[in-house]
């Protein structure tokens, strides 16, 4: 009975949150979509205007879709400040002040802190310890929502065919679509410091523009395959709440060489118009390879177009954080290197880092493992290699209907992985 009462109280708080949020947002024109929590904003988002139009109305259907609350009439029976109109199943506040006082008395500060619209109102209400500025900073912006990105792409294209052609040139992901996270990666101190710098640059773009400091926000990630270059770039999308435009140069090289320069221009223009965003250029060594080995004039022009496009894009001016990644830095010529304000190395992990990676990946698994010994056994393994080792150990255990791993499972998987690499090297040599 107690658990049922707790669920009813929670549902009542959620109904009150939505009604108060709608009321405050409707009355305060200075509040924007970035002041709405994503779950509310996404529900009321209007693709035509790419906004949340005022006024927001609340119905029982809205409550159900946002919070999963079914029997709304039962939930609000004790909320004297809520009226239910049968026509349209509309809900509205009868006395705002009574609703605000009731909500404040629930002492659900975490809910207020995660809702900038509520924090705006309650910041100076009855000594509640909430900050509108902090709530706004912590809230994901409208431009991070998949709905906004899809609407923006549709707006940029004349028709569905043009949209399809554009999406063939690049993968566009919203932060919510990205599985990688900074917390899930093992980064060294230099990498962490550079991420922090980029975060500060994003927050202080206006200041950097005022002092004329534009050459910031172009990073080149270099290192062997599987060391986390692409994963880190994607994780930054989630960390900074920015959409990511991910392009591989081999994808935009047209069989009609004259089209390649146009494709490059389209991708960079797309990034500028989706800004703020991250533009990730994978396989960046393709540029250097082309410049040194291809004599075709059209391809040379395409390469020059890419380098020029990199010159003409700016985090400070355009809101685009440019990241490029390569497994073969030795192939890059000086013209490519000098276009980046920072080259960030992703080396193969040393033994201490290998152990940290193993501990991190194994943490959600029921396992008895000596990760120090495993780290010793995996000299020269990348982070991706270590994840593959664990994946194989898990799958082998499932074949035996087990969900618990033992040290021998992991050591056997290391041996299998080592043999697979040896077989691959022999086949290449042959």
Buried (B, 14 or more C-beta within 10 A) or exposed (E): EEEEEEEBEBBBBBBBBBBBBBBBBEEBEEBBBBBBBBEBBBBBBEEEEBBBEEEBEBBBEBBBEBBEBEEBEEBBEEBEBBEBEEEEBBBBBEEBEBBBEBBBEBEBBEBBBBBBBBBBBBBEBEEBEBBBEEBBEEBBBBBBBBBBBBBBBBEBBEEEEEBEEBEEBBBBBBBBBBEBBBEEBBBBEEBEEBBEBBEEBBEBBEEBEEEEEEEBBBBBBBBBEBBBBBBBBBBBBBBBBBBBBBBBBEBBBBEEBEBBBBBBBBBBBBBBBBBBBBBBBBBBBBBBBBBEEBEEEBBBBBBBBBBBBBEEBBBBBBBBBBBBBBBBBEBBEEEBEEBBEBEBBBEBBEEEBBBBBBBBBBEEBEBEBBBBBBBEBBEEBBBBBBBBBBEBBBEBBEEEEEEEBBBEBBBBBBEBBBEEEEEEEEEEEE
